[in-house]
Amino acid sequence: MTGLSLHAVDAATGRPAAGMRVRVLRAGSRQRVLAEGRLGADGTLDHSIVRTRLAAGLYEVVFAIGDFVGAAGEGFLEEAAIRFRIDDPDGHCHLPLKFTAFGVALFRGC
């Protein structure tokens, strides 16, 4: 399986981040937006990038946390931008994000 999948969960409520805006960019000198959208009811991004073979290189995913938590009250974080490297274009990279209005945790899942 190739591609990139994203999953976000609001750690304060334990619920998927349904409706959160996200962007995936090719980073570095060839920076460009590869995917944009909102996370679905299960907190994942339903986009063709999930099944797309990504070239080796630098990428960035930006989670719009401020807009998401803003509806529930004041927060601290506006965006969480994570820059990462893909070394194996034939592999799949899964990025699960756990967040609150005040902090984030992200790791590479398989």
Order of alpha helices (4+ residues) and beta strands (2+ residues): beta-beta-beta-beta-beta-alpha-beta-beta-beta
